[in-house]
Amino acid sequence: MPRRILVLSSLSWLAATLAVASSAAQPATPRPAASPAPSASAGTPPAPGARQPPATPAPGTPQPPASGTPQPPATPGAPQPPAPGAPQPPATPAPGTLQPPAAPLPSGPPQPPALGAPEAGAPEPDASPLAPEGAQTAPGAAGPPSDPAPPDRKPGGVEAGRKGSTPAPWALSLSDTELGPPPARASGGRTIDEGTVPLSQRGAIGLETSSFTGGDGAVSGLAVALFARMPFAQHTFLDVRLPFGLAMAERTDAVLGNVTLGAHHVARVGRTFWLTVGGDVGLATLSGKTHHHASYEPVSASRAYWDLHEYFPSILPIHARLGAEAHVGSLVIGRFQLEPVLYIPLGRNKEYEVAIQHAAELQIGHGIGGGVRVQGMALPTFDNVSIRHAVARNLYVLAIEPFLAIERNLAFLRTGLLLPFDEELGPPLDHTWGFHFTAGVRVD
């Protein structure tokens, strides 16, 4: 009996020791607040092990609907309970409840920042770190806005150098943007619907030659003139002519004719009709004192005395010009010229003279064409000339010139056979004939 009591007491002492040791090892928990005494209306608490009745919610507390109950429509702006199985938001502590302190950081020496991590105190970058490839945004959740594609750094974009790509708006000039693409031109040059000046009246720099041979071959003459029609204003051109001459008879003489300076204006009257008005003044560079009459008479005869004032000595010529050009249909071109010239005498010359030169042309074809020209020189005052010249007492000179013309946008060419019907120079191909040639390039 005493031995049993001793064993029981030893076991009780060992159990008490283990209980004290286990309670000392567990952290102390805060003492729960004293619950209010149950009221009489709360009823008697159920015995341990009995089935617990459902808790009665407090007034005003929202409760989730029972399983299987139809859900009412959600009210905009009202908080919705989370779906079953969804992560629960952290509970918000009631005001005034003590919170456990945050876990202290592990002690030890400060560690250097990881490679690529921002240093302490450095401003945070504006762009948020990219999410991993496998991360996805929950349906309906507002994620960060996606970054737009970086702009191309090459002028005009990647497609700028490819064939058929459209250039950027800044690469277009103002004229391209406002006027658009230029109209297509036919391969044969301008037509009557393009531009406001016909091809024959456009600005040009060229060379004009005329040659003359007598029937017996004893006398020959060559006239060479350099001319320019330079654009000065809209449809207005400055004119310059520099004539030279070469006469071959008993001897060969070279002369410089009267240089002329002037201007003319081309006015478009209708869709296919143009008028030309202008004039020029000659410089008295050919003198009767220094040149023999045999050195300039054959030169002026090479053109059937057209533009006689360029090879008439000792005068100051004043030349007026009036012309018209009409296009009929798509092939026919008609031209008309009326040009009076006043000869003001200088030096040994004492007589004023007047010459009225006129011509009419009919041409078939625009880019490449041919036709006939009829020209006349009316010399009403040349019955009394104080300077010796072969044209004296010849009051009218008529000539016909069949010609071939090539008119292009960059250059032109014209050639013809001059056939005078004058009593002194004619008949054609019997006593006298001339060869007329003109060529040049455009400057407008």
CORWOQUI-V839674 format. One record per residue. N is the residue number from 1. RES is the residue in three letters. PHI is phi in whole degrees, 0 to 359 (NA if undefined). Layout:
N | RES | PHI
N | RES | PHI
This chain:
1 | MET | NA
2 | PRO | 295
3 | ARG | 294
4 | ARG | 294
5 | ILE | 297
6 | LEU | 294
7 | VAL | 294
8 | LEU | 297
9 | SER | 293
10 | SER | 294
11 | LEU | 293
12 | SER | 295
13 | TRP | 295
14 | LEU | 292
15 | ALA | 295
16 | ALA | 296
17 | THR | 295
18 | LEU | 295
19 | ALA | 294
20 | VAL | 294
21 | ALA | 294
22 | SER | 292
23 | SER | 291
24 | ALA | 288
25 | ALA | 286
26 | GLN | 282
27 | PRO | 290
28 | ALA | 288
29 | THR | 259
30 | PRO | 296
31 | ARG | 287
32 | PRO | 295
33 | ALA | 291
34 | ALA | 293
35 | SER | 283
36 | PRO | 292
37 | ALA | 295
38 | PRO | 297
39 | SER | 273
40 | ALA | 292
41 | SER | 283
42 | ALA | 288
43 | GLY | 90
44 | THR | 273
45 | PRO | 296
46 | PRO | 291
47 | ALA | 289
48 | PRO | 297
49 | GLY | 91
50 | ALA | 280
51 | ARG | 290
52 | GLN | 277
53 | PRO | 287
54 | PRO | 295
55 | ALA | 290
56 | THR | 274
57 | PRO | 291
58 | ALA | 288
59 | PRO | 298
60 | GLY | 88
61 | THR | 271
62 | PRO | 288
63 | GLN | 241
64 | PRO | 292
65 | PRO | 291
66 | ALA | 292
67 | SER | 296
68 | GLY | 92
69 | THR | 280
70 | PRO | 298
71 | GLN | 278
72 | PRO | 289
73 | PRO | 297
74 | ALA | 289
75 | THR | 272
76 | PRO | 302
77 | GLY | 90
78 | ALA | 274
79 | PRO | 292
80 | GLN | 253
81 | PRO | 290
82 | PRO | 292
83 | ALA | 290
84 | PRO | 299
85 | GLY | 90
86 | ALA | 283
87 | PRO | 299
88 | GLN | 278
89 | PRO | 291
90 | PRO | 297
91 | ALA | 290
92 | THR | 269
93 | PRO | 294
94 | ALA | 291
95 | PRO | 299
96 | GLY | 91
97 | THR | 277
98 | LEU | 286
99 | GLN | 255
100 | PRO | 291
101 | PRO | 294
102 | ALA | 293
103 | ALA | 296
104 | PRO | 290
105 | LEU | 291
106 | PRO | 295
107 | SER | 285
108 | GLY | 145
109 | PRO | 293
110 | PRO | 297
111 | GLN | 266
112 | PRO | 292
113 | PRO | 295
114 | ALA | 294
115 | LEU | 298
116 | GLY | 90
117 | ALA | 281
118 | PRO | 290
119 | GLU | 288
120 | ALA | 294
121 | GLY | 85
122 | ALA | 285
123 | PRO | 293
124 | GLU | 289
125 | PRO | 294
126 | ASP | 292
127 | ALA | 279
128 | SER | 285
129 | PRO | 298
130 | LEU | 290
131 | ALA | 283
132 | PRO | 297
133 | GLU | 299
134 | GLY | 277
135 | ALA | 285
136 | GLN | 229
137 | THR | 271
138 | ALA | 299
139 | PRO | 299
140 | GLY | 87
141 | ALA | 277
142 | ALA | 278
143 | GLY | 267
144 | PRO | 292
145 | PRO | 296
146 | SER | 287
147 | ASP | 289
148 | PRO | 293
149 | ALA | 295
150 | PRO | 297
151 | PRO | 293
152 | ASP | 288
153 | ARG | 274
154 | LYS | 275
155 | PRO | 299
156 | GLY | 87
157 | GLY | 86
158 | VAL | 295
159 | GLU | 277
160 | ALA | 295
161 | GLY | 270
162 | ARG | 277
163 | LYS | 290
164 | GLY | 85
165 | SER | 280
166 | THR | 268
167 | PRO | 291
168 | ALA | 295
169 | PRO | 301
170 | TRP | 286
171 | ALA | 278
172 | LEU | 268
173 | SER | 285
174 | LEU | 296
175 | SER | 293
176 | ASP | 296
177 | THR | 289
178 | GLU | 276
179 | LEU | 269
180 | GLY | 79
181 | PRO | 292
182 | PRO | 292
183 | PRO | 292
184 | ALA | 288
185 | ARG | 252
186 | ALA | 287
187 | SER | 293
188 | GLY | 272
189 | GLY | 104
190 | ARG | 289
191 | THR | 253
192 | ILE | 290
193 | ASP | 269
194 | GLU | 255
195 | GLY | 72
196 | THR | 242
197 | VAL | 232
198 | PRO | 294
199 | LEU | 300
200 | SER | 291
201 | GLN | 253
202 | ARG | 287
203 | GLY | 295
204 | ALA | 199
205 | ILE | 234
206 | GLY | 204
207 | LEU | 230
208 | GLU | 236
209 | THR | 231
210 | SER | 218
211 | SER | 239
212 | PHE | 223
213 | THR | 222
214 | GLY | 288
215 | GLY | 297
216 | ASP | 271
217 | GLY | 75
218 | ALA | 279
219 | VAL | 233
220 | SER | 218
221 | GLY | 217
222 | LEU | 223
223 | ALA | 249
224 | VAL | 231
225 | ALA | 229
226 | LEU | 267
227 | PHE | 226
228 | ALA | 212
229 | ARG | 241
230 | MET | 261
231 | PRO | 297
232 | PHE | 248
233 | ALA | 216
234 | GLN | 296
235 | HIS | 67
236 | THR | 241
237 | PHE | 229
238 | LEU | 266
239 | ASP | 246
240 | VAL | 223
241 | ARG | 228
242 | LEU | 237
243 | PRO | 269
244 | PHE | 234
245 | GLY | 216
246 | LEU | 222
247 | ALA | 245
248 | MET | 233
249 | ALA | 223
250 | GLU | 294
251 | ARG | 217
252 | THR | 253
253 | ASP | 234
254 | ALA | 244
255 | VAL | 228
256 | LEU | 253
257 | GLY | 284
258 | ASN | 283
259 | VAL | 289
260 | THR | 239
261 | LEU | 231
262 | GLY | 191
263 | ALA | 204
264 | HIS | 209
265 | HIS | 234
266 | VAL | 252
267 | ALA | 248
268 | ARG | 269
269 | VAL | 274
270 | GLY | 224
271 | ARG | 295
272 | THR | 229
273 | PHE | 218
274 | TRP | 229
275 | LEU | 242
276 | THR | 239
277 | VAL | 229
278 | GLY | 184
279 | GLY | 178
280 | ASP | 205
281 | VAL | 235
282 | GLY | 265
283 | LEU | 264
284 | ALA | 281
285 | THR | 264
286 | LEU | 251
287 | SER | 246
288 | GLY | 286
289 | LYS | 283
290 | THR | 260
291 | HIS | 234
292 | HIS | 280
293 | HIS | 296
294 | ALA | 288
295 | SER | 269
296 | TYR | 237
297 | GLU | 297
298 | PRO | 294
299 | VAL | 292
300 | SER | 290
301 | ALA | 287
302 | SER | 294
303 | ARG | 245
304 | ALA | 55
305 | TYR | 65
306 | TRP | 291
307 | ASP | 55
308 | LEU | 300
309 | HIS | 295
310 | GLU | 286
311 | TYR | 233
312 | PHE | 248
313 | PRO | 278
314 | SER | 57
315 | ILE | 220
316 | LEU | 242
317 | PRO | 277
318 | ILE | 239
319 | HIS | 243
320 | ALA | 255
321 | ARG | 229
322 | LEU | 221
323 | GLY | 220
324 | ALA | 215
325 | GLU | 219
326 | ALA | 229
327 | HIS | 250
328 | VAL | 249
329 | GLY | 69
330 | SER | 255
331 | LEU | 230
332 | VAL | 270
333 | ILE | 233
334 | GLY | 239
335 | ARG | 228
336 | PHE | 216
337 | GLN | 230
338 | LEU | 222
339 | GLU | 221
340 | PRO | 279
341 | VAL | 227
342 | LEU | 255
343 | TYR | 260
344 | ILE | 268
345 | PRO | 287
346 | LEU | 224
347 | GLY | 63
348 | ARG | 287
349 | ASN | 282
350 | LYS | 240
351 | GLU | 248
352 | TYR | 278
353 | GLU | 233
354 | VAL | 228
355 | ALA | 231
356 | ILE | 236
357 | GLN | 259
358 | HIS | 211
359 | ALA | 203
360 | ALA | 222
361 | GLU | 230
362 | LEU | 228
363 | GLN | 236
364 | ILE | 247
365 | GLY | 106
366 | HIS | 258
367 | GLY | 296
368 | ILE | 231
369 | GLY | 208
370 | GLY | 213
371 | GLY | 185
372 | VAL | 223
373 | ARG | 237
374 | VAL | 241
375 | GLN | 233
376 | GLY | 220
377 | MET | 238
378 | ALA | 267
379 | LEU | 236
380 | PRO | 291
381 | THR | 254
382 | PHE | 272
383 | ASP | 284
384 | ASN | 224
385 | VAL | 241
386 | SER | 276
387 | ILE | 256
388 | ARG | 292
389 | HIS | 204
390 | ALA | 292
391 | VAL | 277
392 | ALA | 300
393 | ARG | 65
394 | ASN | 253
395 | LEU | 268
396 | TYR | 205
397 | VAL | 231
398 | LEU | 244
399 | ALA | 211
400 | ILE | 238
401 | GLU | 226
402 | PRO | 285
403 | PHE | 219
404 | LEU | 233
405 | ALA | 231
406 | ILE | 235
407 | GLU | 245
408 | ARG | 236
409 | ASN | 289
410 | LEU | 251
411 | ALA | 207
412 | PHE | 210
413 | LEU | 207
414 | ARG | 212
415 | THR | 220
416 | GLY | 206
417 | LEU | 249
418 | LEU | 272
419 | LEU | 239
420 | PRO | 280
421 | PHE | 252
422 | ASP | 287
423 | GLU | 297
424 | GLU | 279
425 | LEU | 267
426 | GLY | 269
427 | PRO | 285
428 | PRO | 300
429 | LEU | 61
430 | ASP | 250
431 | HIS | 251
432 | THR | 217
433 | TRP | 208
434 | GLY | 222
435 | PHE | 242
436 | HIS | 248
437 | PHE | 218
438 | THR | 222
439 | ALA | 208
440 | GLY | 183
441 | VAL | 235
442 | ARG | 277
443 | VAL | 235
444 | ASP | 227
